[in-house]
């Protein structure tokens, strides 16, 4: 529980020699309780499921020692995951509109991004630079009802190998996939307007 973590991590006799912590599941703010451990070098969090719009991981984005393996996003609003050390992201939502905001995952270490098979969103919009310079992103599964708004969506995603863009995408902007040097297969919608630099 949150009280348990608070009690343990504020006890110097227990924490002074800790260099690495592995947390199997976190539904709390780990950065709030780990800041007083002097020798802490690495925090590995196996799973975080964000279900509260008042709780987000922005503070972790500035701490390179936090590594999250699986991050599930269910309810969120304009959260900022730039520079976050995270391997896998999955979207689960019952909202009618899902916005992946401008620069939302910019420079993060995200490797894969998936959407729940039963996602109910009627309109999914990916904004400018949402995955800008995510150099470790290997796979991104486009859901149906997707719109690309703006430019540079996957710019410099050097590990991305293939992209299958749904037919309902009507526009692919400037430098959307520029410098994605490992792309070997791109499946484009038939009638989309595609910028010459995409």
SERO-4910 file (N, C-alpha, C, O; in steps of 0.05 Angstrom, whole numbers):
BEGIN
 pado doro    nc1    nc2    nc3   cac1   cac2   cac3    cc1    cc2    cc3    oc1    oc2    oc3
  Unk    A     17    -24      0      0      0      0     17     25      0     42     23      3
  Unk    A      5     48     -4     20     73     -5     32     79     23     55     88     24
  Unk    A     18     73     44     29     78     71     53     60     76     73     69     88
  Unk    A     52     36     67     75     17     70    100     29     57    121     29     70
  Unk    A     97     38     33    121     48     18    131     73     32    155     77     34
  Unk    A    113     90     41    121    115     54    137    108     79    158    120     84
  Unk    A    128     90     96    141     83    121    169     71    115    188     78    128
  Unk    A    170     52     96    195     38     90    216     57     79    239     57     89
  Unk    A    209     73     59    230     88     45    238    114     60    258    127     52
  Unk    A    224    121     81    233    143     98    248    134    123    254    150    141
  Unk    A    255    108    124    270     97    146    299     94    139    306     75    125
  Unk    A    316    112    147    345    111    139    358     85    146    376     76    131
  Unk    A    351     72    168    364     48    176    359     25    156    374      6    155
  Unk    A    337     27    141    330      7    121    340     14     93    342     -4     76
  Unk    A    345     39     88    348     47     60    376     58     53    382     61     30
  Unk    A    392     63     73    418     77     67    436     62     48    451     74     33
  Unk    A    434     35     47    452     19     30    438      8      5    450     -8     -9
  Unk    A    413     16      0    399      5    -23    409     19    -48    410     44    -50
  Unk    A    416      3    -68    425     14    -94    405      9   -116    405     23   -136
  Unk    A    389    -12   -114    370    -19   -135    344    -30   -123    345    -45   -103
  Unk    A    322    -22   -134    296    -31   -124    279    -41   -148    278    -28   -169
  Unk    A    266    -63   -144    247    -73   -164    219    -74   -151    215    -86   -130
  Unk    A    201    -60   -165    173    -59   -155    155    -73   -175    154    -64   -198
  Unk    A    141    -94   -167    125   -110   -187    101    -94   -197     93    -99   -220
  Unk    A     90    -77   -181     66    -62   -190     66    -36   -174     71    -35   -150
  Unk    A     59    -14   -188     58     12   -174     32     26   -182     27     32   -205
  Unk    A     17     32   -161     -7     49   -165     -5     74   -148    -25     85   -140
  Unk    A     20     81   -143     26    104   -125     46    122   -139     53    117   -162
  Unk    A     56    142   -125     76    159   -137    104    151   -126    112    161   -105
  Unk    A    118    133   -139    143    124   -128    164    146   -125    181    144   -107
  Unk    A    163    166   -142    183    187   -139    180    202   -113    199    215   -105
  Unk    A    157    201   -101    152    216    -76    167    204    -53    174    218    -34
  Unk    A    173    178    -54    183    163    -31    212    154    -35    225    145    -15
  Unk    A    222    156    -58    249    144    -64    271    165    -65    294    159    -68
  Unk    A    263    191    -62    283    212    -65    303    214    -43    324    227    -46
  Unk    A    297    201    -20    315    204      3    335    180      6    348    178     27
  Unk    A    336    163    -14    355    140    -12    381    148    -25    382    151    -50
  Unk    A    402    152    -10    426    165    -21    441    150    -43    452    162    -61
  Unk    A    441    123    -41    457    107    -60    440     95    -82    450     80    -99
  Unk    A    414    102    -83    396     89   -103    405     96   -131    407    119   -138
  Unk    A    409     75   -147    419     78   -174    399     70   -195    399     81   -217
  Unk    A    381     51   -189    362     42   -209    336     33   -195    336     19   -175
  Unk    A    314     42   -207    287     32   -198    274     20   -222    270     33   -243
  Unk    A    266     -5   -220    253    -20   -241    225    -26   -233    220    -39   -213
  Unk    A    206    -16   -248    177    -20   -243    165    -38   -264    166    -30   -288
  Unk    A    155    -61   -257    145    -80   -277    119    -70   -290    116    -71   -314
  Unk    A    101    -60   -274     75    -52   -285     64    -28   -271     64    -26   -246
  Unk    A     54     -9   -287     39     13   -276     14     16   -292     14     16   -317
  Unk    A     -9     18   -279    -34     22   -292    -46     48   -281    -54     49   -258
  Unk    A    -47     67   -298    -57     93   -290    -87     94   -294    -98     91   -316
  Unk    A   -101     97   -272   -130     98   -273   -142    123   -260   -166    126   -257
  Unk    A   -124    141   -253   -133    166   -240   -121    189   -254    -97    191   -257
  Unk    A   -138    207   -264   -128    230   -279   -112    249   -263    -98    266   -274
  Unk    A   -113    247   -236    -97    265   -219    -69    254   -215    -52    268   -204
  Unk    A    -64    229   -223    -38    217   -218    -24    213   -245    -35    201   -263
  Unk    A      0    223   -248     14    219   -273     44    216   -267     53    219   -244
  Unk    A     59    210   -288     87    203   -284    107    225   -293    130    219   -298
  Unk    A     97    249   -295    115    270   -305    141    273   -289    162    278   -301
  Unk    A    139    270   -263    164    273   -247    184    251   -253    208    256   -251
  Unk    A    175    228   -261    194    206   -268    209    212   -294    230    201   -299
  Unk    A    197    229   -311    209    234   -337    237    247   -334    253    245   -353
  Unk    A    242    261   -312    267    274   -309    287    257   -293    309    266   -288
  Unk    A    279    233   -286    296    215   -271    304    191   -287    288    173   -291
  Unk    A    328    190   -298    336    168   -316    338    141   -302    341    121   -315
  Unk    A    337    141   -275    340    116   -260    315    100   -258    316     77   -249
  Unk    A    293    111   -266    267     96   -266    263     82   -292    265     95   -313
  Unk    A    258     56   -291    251     41   -316    225     27   -311    222     11   -292
  Unk    A    206     32   -329    180     19   -328    178     -1   -351    183      6   -374
  Unk    A    171    -26   -345    168    -46   -366    142    -43   -380    141    -41   -405
  Unk    A    120    -43   -366     93    -42   -378     77    -19   -366     72    -18   -342
  Unk    A     68     -1   -383     52     21   -375     25     19   -389     24     20   -413
  Unk    A      3     17   -373    -24     16   -385    -38     42   -378    -39     51   -355
  Unk    A    -48     55   -399    -61     80   -396    -91     76   -401    -99     68   -422
  Unk    A   -107     83   -381   -136     79   -383   -150    106   -383   -165    113   -401
  Unk    A   -146    121   -362   -158    148   -360   -135    168   -358   -119    167   -339
  Unk    A   -134    187   -376   -113    206   -375   -121    231   -390   -140    231   -406
  Unk    A   -108    253   -384   -115    279   -396    -90    296   -398    -80    307   -379
  Unk    A    -80    298   -423    -57    316   -428    -32    309   -411    -18    327   -403
  Unk    A    -28    283   -406     -4    276   -391     21    278   -408     19    276   -433
  Unk    A     43    280   -395     68    285   -408     87    262   -401     95    259   -378
  Unk    A     95    246   -421    113    224   -417    139    228   -432    153    208   -437
  Unk    A    146    252   -438    171    258   -452    194    247   -435    195    250   -410
  Unk    A    214    235   -448    238    226   -436    234    203   -416    253    196   -401
  Unk    A    211    192   -415    205    170   -395    218    144   -404    217    137   -428
  Unk    A    230    130   -386    242    104   -391    220     82   -389    215     72   -367
  Unk    A    208     75   -411    186     56   -411    189     38   -435    196     47   -457
  Unk    A    184     12   -431    187     -7   -454    161    -10   -470    162     -6   -494
  Unk    A    139    -15   -457    114    -22   -471     91     -5   -460     87     -2   -436
  Unk    A     76      6   -479     53     22   -472     28     10   -485     28      3   -508
  Unk    A      6      9   -469    -19     -1   -480    -41     19   -472    -43     27   -449
  Unk    A    -57     26   -491    -80     43   -486   -105     27   -482   -112     10   -498
  Unk    A   -119     33   -460   -145     21   -454   -163     44   -446   -157     58   -426
  Unk    A   -184     49   -460   -201     71   -453   -230     67   -463   -234     53   -483
  Unk    A   -248     78   -449   -276     78   -457   -285    105   -466   -309    110   -472
  Unk    A   -266    124   -468   -273    151   -477   -280    151   -507   -269    134   -522
  Unk    A   -298    169   -515   -305    170   -543   -283    182   -560   -280    175   -583
  Unk    A   -267    200   -548   -245    213   -562   -219    208   -547   -218    213   -523
  Unk    A   -199    198   -561   -173    193   -549   -152    210   -564   -148    207   -588
  Unk    A   -139    228   -549   -119    245   -560    -91    238   -550    -86    238   -526
  Unk    A    -73    230   -568    -45    226   -561    -32    253   -567    -26    260   -590
  Unk    A    -27    268   -546    -21    297   -549      6    302   -561     23    285   -564
  Unk    A     10    327   -569     35    336   -581     58    330   -562     58    338   -539
  Unk    A     79    317   -573    103    311   -558     98    293   -534    114    293   -515
  Unk    A     77    278   -534     69    263   -510     90    243   -501     96    240   -478
  Unk    A    103    229   -521    123    209   -515    150    217   -526    168    200   -529
  Unk    A    154    242   -532    179    251   -545    203    242   -529    205    246   -504
  Unk    A    223    230   -543    248    222   -531    246    201   -510    265    196   -495
  Unk    A    223    188   -508    220    166   -488    234    141   -500    240    140   -523
  Unk    A    237    121   -483    250     96   -492    230     75   -500    236     51   -501
  Unk    A    205     83   -505    184     65   -512    192     46   -535    203     55   -555
  Unk    A    186     20   -532    193      1   -553    168     -8   -568    170    -15   -592
  Unk    A    145     -9   -555    121    -17   -569     97     -2   -559     96      6   -535
  Unk    A     77      2   -576     53     16   -569     29      1   -580     28     -3   -605
  Unk    A     11     -7   -563    -12    -23   -572    -38    -10   -561    -38      6   -542
  Unk    A    -60    -18   -574    -86     -9   -566   -103    -33   -560   -103    -53   -575
  Unk    A   -118    -32   -538   -134    -55   -531   -153    -62   -553   -164    -44   -567
  Unk    A   -158    -88   -557   -175    -97   -579   -204    -88   -576   -219    -86   -595
  Unk    A   -212    -82   -551   -239    -73   -546   -241    -43   -541   -260    -34   -528
  Unk    A   -221    -28   -550   -221      1   -546   -246     13   -559   -253      6   -582
  Unk    A   -259     31   -544   -285     41   -553   -284     69   -566   -304     80   -574
  Unk    A   -260     80   -567   -257    108   -577   -267    110   -606   -259     94   -623
  Unk    A   -284    129   -611   -294    134   -638   -274    150   -655   -274    148   -679
  Unk    A   -258    165   -642   -239    182   -656   -213    183   -641   -211    193   -618
  Unk    A   -192    174   -654   -165    173   -642   -147    192   -658   -144    189   -682
  Unk    A   -136    212   -645   -120    232   -659    -92    231   -647    -87    234   -623
  Unk    A    -72    229   -666    -44    230   -658    -33    257   -668    -34    263   -692
  Unk    A    -24    273   -649    -16    300   -655     14    302   -661     29    283   -659
  Unk    A     22    327   -668     50    333   -676     70    320   -657     68    323   -632
  Unk    A     90    308   -668    114    298   -653    106    280   -629    121    279   -609
  Unk    A     84    266   -631     75    250   -609     96    229   -601    100    222   -578
  Unk    A    109    218   -622    130    197   -617    157    207   -629    173    190   -638
  Unk    A    161    232   -628    185    245   -640    210    235   -626    213    235   -602
  Unk    A    229    225   -643    255    215   -634    253    193   -613    268    192   -594
  Unk    A    233    176   -616    231    152   -599    248    131   -613    238    113   -627
  Unk    A    274    132   -609    293    116   -624    291     86   -620    301     71   -636
  Unk    A    278     78   -598    276     49   -592    249     37   -600    244     13   -597
  Unk    A    231     54   -611    204     45   -618    206     25   -642    214     33   -664
  Unk    A    199      0   -637    200    -21   -657    173    -26   -670    172    -33   -694
  Unk    A    152    -24   -655    126    -30   -666    104    -11   -656    104     -3   -632
  Unk    A     87     -4   -674     64     13   -667     40      2   -682     40      1   -706
  Unk    A     20     -5   -667     -4    -17   -679    -26      5   -682    -38     13   -662
  Unk    A    -29     14   -706    -50     34   -711    -78     22   -706    -84      1   -717
  Unk    A    -94     35   -690   -122     26   -688   -139     39   -710   -130     57   -724
  Unk    A   -163     29   -713   -181     42   -732   -190     69   -721   -185     75   -698
  Unk    A   -203     85   -738   -213    111   -730   -190    130   -721   -193    145   -703
  Unk    A   -167    128   -735   -144    144   -728   -141    168   -747   -145    166   -771
  Unk    A   -134    190   -735   -127    214   -750    -99    223   -742    -91    221   -719
  Unk    A    -83    232   -762    -57    243   -757    -60    273   -761    -66    283   -782
  Unk    A    -55    288   -739    -58    317   -740    -30    330   -737    -16    324   -718
  Unk    A    -22    346   -757      4    359   -756     26    343   -769     20    329   -789
  Unk    A     50    346   -759     74    335   -772     92    321   -752     88    322   -728
  Unk    A    113    308   -763    135    296   -748    125    275   -728    138    271   -707
  Unk    A    104    261   -733     93    242   -714    113    221   -704    115    216   -680
  Unk    A    127    208   -723    146    187   -717    174    194   -726    190    176   -733
  Unk    A    180    219   -727    206    228   -737    229    216   -721    229    216   -696
  Unk    A    248    205   -735    273    194   -723    268    170   -705    283    165   -686
  Unk    A    246    155   -711    242    129   -697    258    108   -711    248     94   -728
  Unk    A    283    107   -705    303     92   -720    299     62   -720    310     47   -737
  Unk    A    285     52   -700    281     23   -697    255     12   -709    250    -12   -709
  Unk    A    238     30   -718    212     23   -729    216      7   -755    229     16   -773
  Unk    A    204    -17   -756    209    -34   -779    186    -35   -800    191    -38   -823
  Unk    A    161    -33   -790    139    -33   -810    116    -17   -798    112    -15   -774
  Unk    A    100     -6   -816     77     10   -809     53      3   -827     56      2   -851
  Unk    A     31     -2   -814      6     -8   -829    -14     13   -821    -26     12   -800
  Unk    A    -18     33   -839    -35     56   -833    -63     51   -842    -67     44   -865
  Unk    A    -83     53   -825   -111     47   -832   -121     64   -855   -112     86   -860
  Unk    A   -141     53   -869   -152     67   -892   -166     93   -885   -168    110   -902
  Unk    A   -175     96   -860   -189    120   -853   -171    144   -847   -180    166   -842
  Unk    A   -144    140   -848   -126    162   -845   -126    178   -871   -120    167   -892
  Unk    A   -132    204   -869   -135    220   -893   -111    238   -899   -109    248   -921
  Unk    A    -93    241   -880    -71    259   -884    -46    249   -869    -48    241   -845
  Unk    A    -23    249   -882      2    242   -869     20    266   -874     27    273   -897
  Unk    A     28    279   -852     41    305   -854     71    305   -858     83    284   -864
  Unk    A     83    328   -856    111    332   -862    129    315   -843    124    315   -818
  Unk    A    148    302   -854    168    287   -840    156    267   -820    169    261   -799
  Unk    A    133    257   -825    119    239   -807    136    214   -801    136    205   -778
  Unk    A    149    204   -821    166    180   -817    195    184   -827    209    166   -833
  Unk    A    203    209   -827    230    216   -836    251    205   -817    247    205   -792
  Unk    A    273    195   -828    295    183   -812    287    157   -798    301    149   -779
  Unk    A    266    145   -807    259    118   -797    274     98   -814    262     86   -832
  Unk    A    299     96   -810    317     82   -829    313     52   -831    321     40   -850
  Unk    A    300     40   -811    296     11   -811    269      3   -823    263    -21   -824
  Unk    A    253     22   -832    227     16   -843    231      0   -869    243      9   -888
  Unk    A    220    -24   -869    222    -41   -892    195    -45   -906    194    -54   -929
  Unk    A    173    -39   -892    147    -43   -904    128    -21   -893    126    -17   -869
  Unk    A    116     -7   -911     97     14   -904     71     10   -920     72      9   -945
  Unk    A     49      7   -907     23      3   -919      7     28   -916     -1     35   -894
  Unk    A      1     41   -939    -11     67   -938    -41     66   -946    -48     48   -961
  Unk    A    -57     84   -935    -85     85   -944    -87     94   -973    -70    109   -983
  Unk    A   -107     85   -987   -110     89  -1016   -113    119  -1023   -102    128  -1043
  Unk    A   -129    133  -1007   -137    160  -1015   -126    182   -997   -136    205   -997
  Unk    A   -105    176   -982    -94    196   -963    -78    217   -978    -64    211   -998
  Unk    A    -78    241   -968    -60    262   -978    -34    259   -962    -34    260   -938
  Unk    A    -12    255   -977     14    249   -965     34    271   -972     39    275   -996
  Unk    A     45    284   -952     65    305   -958     89    292   -970     97    270   -964
  Unk    A    102    307   -988    125    296  -1002    149    290   -984    167    275   -992
  Unk    A    150    302   -960    172    297   -942    166    274   -922    184    267   -906
  Unk    A    142    264   -923    133    244   -902    151    220   -902    147    202   -886
***
